[in-house]
Amino acid sequence: MGKTLFVGIDIGSDTNVVRILDDTGKDVCGFNVSNDLPGAERLVERIVAEA
């Protein structure tokens, strides 16, 4: 089973800003993705890679 992650997303019309924290609140990573299907796919890939 993967680890617990908290994912925050600031939704924008063109770009979404993402921050991922672990279960202790430690910053795991942050990145931007486009607000479209390829951006959503990249978001899922990054979350799965960190889990």
Buried (B, 14 or more C-beta within 10 A) or exposed (E): EEEEBEEEEEEEEEBBEBBBBEEEEEEBEEEBBBBEEEBEEBBEEBBEEBE
